[in-house]
Amino acid sequence: MANVTVIGAQWGDEGKGKIVDWLASRADAVVRFQGGHNAGHTLVVGDKVYKLSLLPSGIVTGTLSVIGNGVVLDPWALKAEIEKLEGQGVTIDADNFAVADNCPLILPLHRDLDGLRETAAGAGKIGTTGRGIGPAYEDKVGRRAIRVCDLAHLDQLEPQLDRLCAHHDALRAGFDQPPVDREALLADLREIAPFVLQFAQPVWKRLKKVRKAGAKILFEGAQGVLLDVDHGTYPFVTSSNTVSGTAAAGSGLGPGSTGFVLGIVKAYTTRVGSGPFPTELDDATGQRLGERGHEFGTVTGRQRRCGWFDAVLVRQSCAISGVTGIALTKLDVLDGFDTVRICTGYRLNGKILDYFPSHSAEQAAVEPIYEEMEGWRETTAGARSWAELPAQAIKYIQRVQELIETPVALVSTSPEREDTILVRDPFLD
């Protein structure tokens, strides 16, 4: 039995929630290893819809769900999300949920700084969710973060607060804001501490025990490879590494534990917020893709930008993240098009490129080279076998896997868990 690491291979919003939920029903533990509550997963189980931002997707089925040390944790957002799910009948306790005790906290001052920076940036806005993710990661690497384990020692927090406030007070002064209210912050932390600490533990130790017992672990990534702080469309990226290798560092397990790497890939391309997007369609076709795909962000509610499938970007993501196989989602959104297009390369200053360049000016300047294919009139929605797919849809899938140089492991044909065509079982690889 192999462990499985799930990542998005585009700009996020690829439909990871449904795939992770489908896999989580067969796993013994699900681990979030990076990001924060800027991620958004929508799960459809029977007649119930669950919207998750921070909690691992396995929580709705009672599977052991773990927030690893690579995540930045907003304790108030965690409490609100748990209370919302409990209101939907989900049981969450120390038996099925754990938080790494060395996980850094997102504080109100991080949210403040996030908003102040975006407002002041003007045309240079990155398009963050404003939830304090980036500033929290900055404090982590700046060695001034307050972590989950500190909640059990708040009476000894003064030296850390000195370091933290010295940094943030200077930044706040630059925005004509008052210094951090240390007493108010401490009061907030004292109030939330008992709630968080009931789940806190050295999760690496618990996961080591799970792995030693031969259980199946599912590592759940957030966002997508094209938003990776190193490998994405910098600076329009998130503040963490979203590639599969982060699963090891962000969970406390070694690199040999990540197993089968499943890249989630939408049958077309979408993006939320600012940044380059070579195949974006600012026309009726793009509008049609957005309407049929219900393309609105789970976390932000912002309308997603839509375009044709970009095989260059996905091939690059699969190579960088060591993807073993892809799960192709939202194929049904392409139903009814007379023709469909796939980007197979770029033109830049008279040259042909088979990769996406690193510099933002070049990223914005590339022109897509398209290959056109015949579309299909029949529906693919709800198909659970190859035999139920139109011939042209199968040709499209085959061409996609040829161009991205990575095989298709799963095809998702609706938000329903069981509407999935299984080509290759990641847990049995």
C-alpha positions in Angstrom: 0.0 0.0 0.0 1.4 3.4 -1.0 0.8 6.8 0.7 -0.6 9.5 -1.6 0.3 13.2 -1.9 -2.3 15.3 -3.6 -1.3 18.7 -5.1 -2.9 21.2 -7.5 -1.0 21.3 -10.8 -2.3 24.7 -12.0 -3.2 27.9 -10.0 -5.4 26.1 -7.5 -9.2 25.6 -7.7 -8.6 22.4 -9.7 -11.2 20.4 -7.8 -8.9 19.0 -5.2 -11.7 18.8 -2.6 -13.7 16.2 -4.4 -10.6 14.1 -5.2 -9.2 14.3 -1.7 -12.6 13.4 -0.2 -12.8 10.4 -2.5 -9.3 9.3 -1.5 -9.8 10.2 2.2 -12.6 7.7 2.4 -10.0 5.0 1.8 -7.2 6.5 3.8 -6.3 6.1 7.5 -5.0 9.6 8.0 -5.2 12.9 6.1 -2.5 15.6 6.6 -2.5 19.3 5.6 1.2 20.3 5.2 1.3 23.9 4.0 -0.8 27.0 3.5 -3.5 28.3 5.9 -7.1 29.2 5.7 -6.6 30.8 2.4 -7.2 27.4 0.8 -10.7 26.4 -0.1 -12.2 23.0 -0.6 -15.8 22.2 -1.4 -16.9 18.6 -0.6 -20.2 17.1 -1.7 -21.2 14.0 0.2 -24.7 12.8 -0.5 -27.0 15.8 -0.1 -24.6 17.7 2.1 -22.1 20.3 1.0 -19.1 21.1 3.2 -16.9 24.1 2.7 -13.4 23.8 4.2 -10.6 26.3 4.4 -8.3 25.0 7.1 -9.4 21.5 8.2 -8.2 18.5 6.2 -10.9 17.0 4.0 -10.9 13.6 5.9 -12.6 15.3 8.9 -16.1 14.9 7.4 -15.7 11.1 7.3 -14.1 10.8 10.7 -10.7 9.9 9.3 -7.8 11.0 11.4 -7.1 14.6 10.2 -3.8 16.4 11.0 -2.7 20.0 10.6 1.1 19.8 10.1 3.8 22.2 11.2 4.1 23.6 7.6 0.7 25.2 8.0 0.2 28.7 9.5 -2.8 28.4 11.9 -5.4 31.1 12.6 -6.8 29.8 15.9 -10.0 31.8 15.7 -10.7 30.7 12.1 -10.1 27.1 13.3 -12.6 27.4 16.1 -15.2 29.0 13.7 -14.7 26.2 11.1 -15.0 23.4 13.7 -18.1 24.9 15.1 -19.7 25.3 11.7 -18.9 21.6 10.8 -20.2 20.4 14.2 -23.4 22.3 13.3 -23.6 20.1 10.2 -23.3 16.9 12.3 -19.5 16.3 12.0 -17.8 15.0 15.1 -14.4 16.6 15.8 -12.4 15.6 18.9 -8.8 14.7 19.9 -9.4 11.1 18.6 -9.8 12.2 14.9 -8.1 15.6 14.8 -4.6 16.8 15.8 -2.7 20.1 15.4 1.1 20.2 15.3 2.3 21.9 18.5 5.1 23.6 16.5 2.7 25.2 14.1 3.0 29.0 13.8 -0.1 31.1 14.6 -1.7 33.8 12.5 -2.5 36.7 14.8 -4.8 39.8 14.3 -1.7 41.9 13.7 -0.9 39.7 10.6 -4.3 40.3 9.2 -3.9 44.0 9.8 -0.5 44.1 8.0 -1.9 42.1 5.1 -4.7 44.6 4.5 -2.5 47.6 5.0 0.0 46.4 2.4 -2.5 45.5 -0.2 -4.4 48.8 0.1 -1.1 50.8 -0.2 0.2 48.8 -3.1 -2.1 50.3 -5.7 -1.4 48.8 -9.1 1.2 46.5 -7.5 -1.4 44.5 -5.6 -0.7 40.8 -5.5 -4.4 39.8 -4.8 -4.0 38.1 -1.4 -7.0 36.9 0.5 -6.1 39.4 3.3 -6.1 36.7 5.9 -2.5 37.3 7.2 -0.9 34.2 5.6 2.1 35.9 4.1 3.0 38.0 7.2 2.7 34.9 9.4 5.2 33.0 7.2 7.5 36.1 7.4 7.4 36.0 11.2 8.1 32.2 11.1 11.3 32.6 9.0 12.1 35.8 11.0 12.1 33.6 14.2 9.6 35.8 16.0 6.5 33.7 15.5 4.2 32.6 18.3 3.5 28.9 17.9 0.8 26.6 19.2 3.0 25.3 22.0 3.4 28.8 23.3 -0.3 28.9 24.1 0.5 26.6 27.1 3.2 29.0 28.3 1.7 32.5 27.9 3.2 33.7 31.2 6.6 33.3 29.6 5.7 35.0 26.3 7.2 38.5 27.0 10.6 38.0 25.2 8.8 36.7 22.1 6.3 39.6 22.2 9.3 42.0 22.4 10.7 40.6 19.2 7.4 40.4 17.5 6.2 43.9 18.4 9.5 45.5 17.7 9.1 44.4 14.1 5.4 45.1 13.7 5.3 48.4 15.5 7.9 49.8 13.1 5.8 48.6 10.1 2.6 49.9 11.6 4.2 53.3 12.2 5.0 53.4 8.5 1.3 53.1 7.7 0.4 55.7 10.4 -1.1 53.0 12.6 -0.8 52.7 16.4 1.5 50.1 18.0 0.3 46.6 18.7 -1.9 46.4 21.8 0.0 43.8 23.7 -2.5 43.4 26.5 -5.4 42.9 24.1 -3.3 40.3 22.1 -2.5 38.4 25.3 -6.1 38.5 26.4 -7.2 37.1 23.0 -4.6 34.3 23.2 -5.6 33.4 26.8 -9.2 33.1 25.7 -8.5 30.9 22.6 -5.7 28.8 24.1 -7.8 26.1 25.8 -9.7 25.4 22.6 -6.5 24.9 20.5 -4.5 23.1 23.1 -7.0 20.2 23.3 -5.8 19.2 19.8 -2.1 20.1 20.1 0.6 17.4 20.1 3.8 16.4 18.3 2.0 15.2 15.2 5.2 13.8 13.7 5.2 11.2 16.5 1.6 10.2 15.9 2.1 10.0 12.2 5.2 7.9 12.7 3.1 5.4 14.7 0.4 5.4 12.0 2.9 4.7 9.2 4.7 2.0 11.3 1.3 0.2 11.6 1.1 0.1 7.7 -1.8 2.5 7.5 -2.4 4.7 4.4 -1.6 8.4 4.8 -3.0 11.0 2.4 -1.1 14.3 2.2 -3.4 17.1 1.2 -1.8 20.1 -0.5 -3.4 23.6 -0.8 -3.4 26.1 -3.7 -1.4 24.9 -6.8 2.2 24.5 -8.1 1.9 27.6 -10.2 1.4 29.5 -6.9 4.5 28.0 -5.3 6.7 30.8 -3.8 9.8 29.4 -5.7 8.3 27.8 -8.8 5.1 29.8 -9.4 4.4 33.0 -11.3 6.3 35.2 -8.8 5.4 37.6 -7.3 1.8 36.6 -7.9 2.1 33.5 -5.7 1.3 32.3 -2.2 3.7 32.4 0.7 4.6 28.7 1.0 6.0 25.9 -1.1 3.0 24.1 -2.7 5.0 21.3 -4.4 4.9 17.7 -3.3 8.3 17.8 -1.6 6.8 20.1 1.1 4.7 17.2 2.4 7.8 15.8 4.1 9.0 19.0 5.8 5.5 20.2 6.6 4.4 17.0 8.3 7.5 15.8 10.1 7.8 12.6 8.1 10.7 11.9 5.7 10.7 12.3 1.9 10.2 8.5 1.5 6.7 8.9 3.0 5.1 10.9 0.3 4.3 8.0 -2.0 2.2 8.4 -5.2 2.0 12.1 -6.2 -1.4 12.8 -7.7 -1.6 16.1 -9.5 -5.1 17.6 -9.8 -5.7 19.2 -13.2 -8.8 21.0 -14.5 -9.7 20.2 -18.1 -9.3 23.9 -18.8 -7.5 26.6 -16.9 -8.6 29.1 -14.3 -7.0 31.7 -12.1 -8.2 34.0 -9.2 -6.6 37.4 -8.7 -3.7 39.1 -10.5 -0.9 37.6 -12.5 0.0 36.3 -15.9 -2.4 33.9 -17.7 -1.4 33.1 -21.3 -4.6 31.3 -22.4 -7.1 33.6 -20.7 -10.2 34.2 -22.7 -11.7 37.6 -22.2 -14.7 36.8 -24.4 -17.9 34.8 -24.7 -16.0 31.5 -24.6 -14.3 32.5 -21.3 -17.7 33.6 -19.9 -19.2 30.3 -20.9 -16.5 28.3 -19.2 -16.9 30.3 -16.1 -20.7 30.0 -16.0 -20.7 26.2 -16.7 -17.9 25.6 -14.3 -19.4 27.8 -11.5 -16.0 29.4 -11.2 -16.1 31.4 -8.0 -13.5 31.1 -5.3 -14.5 29.0 -2.3 -12.7 31.3 0.1 -12.9 34.7 -1.5 -16.1 34.4 -3.7 -14.1 36.2 -6.4 -14.9 35.2 -10.0 -12.2 33.2 -11.6 -10.5 34.1 -14.8 -11.0 31.3 -17.4 -9.1 30.0 -20.5 -8.1 27.0 -22.5 -6.0 24.1 -21.2 -2.3 25.1 -21.0 -0.3 21.9 -21.5 3.0 23.8 -21.2 2.2 25.0 -17.7 0.9 21.6 -16.5 3.9 19.7 -18.0 6.2 22.1 -16.1 4.2 21.6 -12.8 4.3 17.8 -13.2 8.0 17.8 -13.7 8.8 20.2 -10.8 6.6 18.3 -8.4 7.4 14.8 -9.5 3.8 14.0 -10.3 3.1 10.2 -10.8 -0.3 10.6 -12.4 -3.0 13.3 -12.8 -6.7 13.5 -11.9 -8.5 15.3 -14.6 -11.5 17.2 -13.3 -14.4 19.2 -14.8 -14.3 17.5 -18.2 -18.1 18.0 -18.4 -17.6 21.8 -18.6 -16.2 21.3 -22.2 -19.3 19.4 -23.3 -21.1 21.0 -26.3 -18.1 23.0 -27.7 -17.7 22.5 -31.5 -13.9 22.8 -31.1 -11.6 22.8 -28.1 -8.1 24.2 -27.9 -4.9 23.2 -26.1 -1.9 25.4 -25.7 1.2 23.5 -26.8 3.9 26.2 -26.7 4.6 29.9 -26.6 5.9 32.6 -28.8 8.2 35.2 -27.2 10.1 37.8 -29.2 10.1 35.6 -32.3 11.2 32.5 -30.5 9.2 29.3 -29.7 9.3 28.3 -26.0 8.3 24.9 -24.6 8.4 26.2 -21.0 7.1 29.1 -19.0 9.8 31.7 -18.3 10.6 32.9 -14.8 10.6 36.7 -15.3 7.3 38.4 -14.8 7.7 40.6 -17.9 8.3 37.6 -20.1 5.5 35.7 -18.5 3.1 38.5 -19.4 4.4 38.8 -23.0 4.2 35.2 -24.1 1.6 34.3 -26.8 0.0 30.8 -26.7 0.4 28.4 -29.6 -2.8 26.4 -29.9 -3.7 23.0 -31.2 -7.3 22.7 -32.1 -9.4 19.5 -31.7 -13.0 18.5 -32.5 -15.3 18.9 -29.6 -18.2 16.6 -28.5 -21.9 17.2 -28.2 -22.7 14.3 -25.9 -22.5 14.7 -22.1 -19.7 13.4 -20.0 -21.3 14.4 -16.7 -21.6 11.5 -14.3 -19.7 9.0 -16.4 -18.0 6.3 -14.3 -16.3 4.3 -17.1 -14.5 4.9 -20.4 -17.4 3.3 -22.2 -19.7 6.1 -21.1 -17.4 8.9 -22.5 -17.8 10.2 -26.1 -15.0 9.2 -28.4 -13.8 12.8 -28.9 -13.6 13.3 -25.1 -11.4 10.2 -24.8 -9.2 11.6 -27.6 -8.9 14.9 -25.7 -7.9 13.1 -22.5 -5.3 11.0 -24.4 -3.9 14.1 -26.1 -3.6 15.9 -22.7 -1.6 13.1 -21.2 0.7 13.0 -24.2 1.4 16.7 -24.1 2.0 16.9 -20.3 4.1 13.7 -20.4 2.2 12.3 -17.4 -0.5 9.6 -17.4 -4.1 10.1 -16.3 -4.9 8.2 -13.1 -8.4 9.5 -12.5 -11.1 11.4 -14.4 -13.7 13.3 -12.4 -17.0 13.8 -14.2 -19.1 15.7 -11.5 -18.8 17.0 -8.0 -20.3 13.7 -6.7 -17.7 11.4 -5.0 -18.6 8.3 -7.0 -18.7 10.0 -10.5 -15.0 9.1 -11.0 -13.3 6.9 -13.6 -10.4 5.1 -12.0 -7.5 4.3 -14.4 -4.8 3.8 -11.8 -5.3 3.4 -8.1 -2.8 5.7 -6.2 -3.1 3.7 -3.0 -2.2 0.4 -4.8 0.6 1.8 -6.9 
